[in-house]
Amino acid sequence: LSGFDVAVIGGGIAGLAHAYAAAKLGRKVVLLERHERARGASVRNFGMIWPIGQPPATLPVALRSAEIWREVLDQTGVPSFRTGSIHAVYWEDEAQVAQEFAAAGPGAGYRVQWLLPEQAMAKSPALRAQGLRGALWSETELTVDPRQVIAELSGFLAERCGVELRYGSAVRAISNGSIETTSGTLRAERIIVCGGDDFETLYPDIFASSGITRVKLQMMRTAQQPAGWLLGPSLAAGLTLRFYKSFEICPSLPELKQRIAAQMPEYDEWGIHVLVSQNGAGQLTLGDSHEYGLEPDPFDKPFIDQLILRYLDTFLQAPDLNIVERWHGVYSKHPDKPWFHARPEPNVDVLTALGGAGMTLSFGLAEQNVREWNV
Ligand SMILES: Cc1cc2nc3c(=O)[nH]c(=O)nc-3n(C[C@H](O)[C@H](O)[C@H](O)COP(=O)(O)OP(=O)(O)OC[C@H]3O[C@@H](n4cnc5c(N)ncnc54)[C@H](O)[C@@H]3O)c2cc1C
């Protein structure tokens, strides 16, 4: 039997981050992924490393993660936009919340600043000027193309970090350090299962009693923008202020939520807020919606895309908004916790349900976890 110090199950960002952290400490690592390449949430997202969305309790993990991302991106040469983020506001109640966050945020560790309309336009010519009341600027966000980065990260782990990759290898059972896969059995001192939203294959009883659910998000991608047009900072607007827990430190948030619930109930019903990122090919990634439940609808809803595009039009002016791709992604989420951790055996960890923040949190969390292991 081949023996390893650490076996990581799952080739999404959570698995890759744990493999990187363990290899960095000099461990002999194997990564097992059932598909020939990752195709879960980690290749379907915006690629936003988004500390500003994290509540104060997990902000340090997100900020540390962003540092590790920069370290890894510098070593791999994968393109990234280290451009920060803007939440643009067009309503008085949104301006109030954004200003409250700009005032209270720095004390809680957020690197944010309130921008007047002309300052916001100077940072992001992609914003609609008409009706703009200002913006919340944050310097800590960066963006990668998830499809490109996930593929290149696994190559980097194999070639530069000595991680053994076994794609096309589904893990069927784990017991006493022995890992039974569809392509043979191996052993590891320490095993971490980062299986995303697979709750049925390994430890189904643990998942069944965990409270974890699935969340389905609809996404779109535009054509390449002409003439090297650049988005600049990744963009969000007023709807996003009601979505991330970070903004719960703002006393005026309940009023903003009430106004949106009354004025735009379909955006609450389908959990829609609108984010925009750009990839190295110049395309814009747009989304998203949130449908909760263990059995996500396999079929997409065109009216959700229309709602996203209608809201996008209120704050973004980009030269080419022709949609060339539509897809959905599914992530796992715990109702209260920022991630789900279980230890079914003394040397086995299960880590998933990073919700909408797996790209943001994984590297920081993996570094913490691996340091605790006694291998
Ligand atoms: C549309 C969308 C947009 C998002 N946007 C962002 C964003 O901009 N920023 C951000 O921080 N987060 C974002 N997220 C969240 C983020 O994508 C997820 O939190 C993250 O990708 C989860 O990573 P993971 O490794 O846990 O799961 P996954 O990416 O699902 O990977 C799990 C892997 O485990 C493998 N696997 C499972 N079981 C086994 C087994 N038994 N044997 C072998 N392999 C197995 C699966 O095949 C899969 O490849 C978004 C998510 C979605 C869906």
The ligand as a Gaussian input file, in Angstrom:
#p B3LYP/6-31G(d) Opt

LIG

0 1
 C      -22.027000      30.452000      -8.431000
 C      -21.113000      30.563000      -7.254000
 C      -20.433000      31.760000      -7.024000
 C      -19.563000      31.858000      -5.935000
 N      -18.758000      32.960000      -5.815000
 C      -17.786000      32.971000      -4.875000
 C      -16.830000      34.014000      -4.837000
 O      -16.777000      34.876000      -5.714000
 N      -15.949000      34.046000      -3.791000
 C      -15.929000      33.065000      -2.846000
 O      -15.149000      33.156000      -1.913000
 N      -16.747000      31.992000      -2.920000
 C      -17.667000      31.930000      -3.919000
 N      -18.508000      30.858000      -4.002000
 C      -18.367000      29.768000      -3.037000
 C      -17.209000      28.838000      -3.410000
 O      -17.212000      28.590000      -4.796000
 C      -17.350000      27.536000      -2.609000
 O      -17.432000      27.829000      -1.221000
 C      -16.135000      26.641000      -2.823000
 O      -15.867000      26.494000      -4.192000
 C      -16.342000      25.288000      -2.175000
 O      -15.162000      24.561000      -2.403000
 P      -15.047000      23.046000      -2.018000
 O      -13.664000      22.636000      -2.332000
 O      -15.566000      22.874000      -0.618000
 O      -16.127000      22.304000      -2.941000
 P      -16.115000      21.908000      -4.486000
 O      -15.559000      22.966000      -5.341000
 O      -17.509000      21.449000      -4.771000
 O      -15.126000      20.675000      -4.562000
 C      -15.409000      19.453000      -3.949000
 C      -14.698000      18.382000      -4.745000
 O      -14.722000      17.168000      -4.028000
 C      -14.866000      16.109000      -4.951000
 N      -15.362000      14.933000      -4.228000
 C      -16.477000      14.850000      -3.482000
 N      -16.602000      13.631000      -2.941000
 C      -15.527000      12.899000      -3.359000
 C      -15.108000      11.560000      -3.157000
 N      -15.804000      10.719000      -2.394000
 N      -13.952000      11.149000      -3.730000
 C      -13.219000      11.995000      -4.510000
 N      -13.600000      13.282000      -4.750000
 C      -14.735000      13.733000      -4.185000
 C      -15.862000      16.664000      -5.954000
 O      -15.800000      15.973000      -7.175000
 C      -15.401000      18.108000      -6.074000
 O      -14.479000      18.328000      -7.126000
 C      -19.413000      30.759000      -5.057000
 C      -20.110000      29.580000      -5.287000
 C      -20.941000      29.460000      -6.371000
 C      -21.674000      28.162000      -6.621000

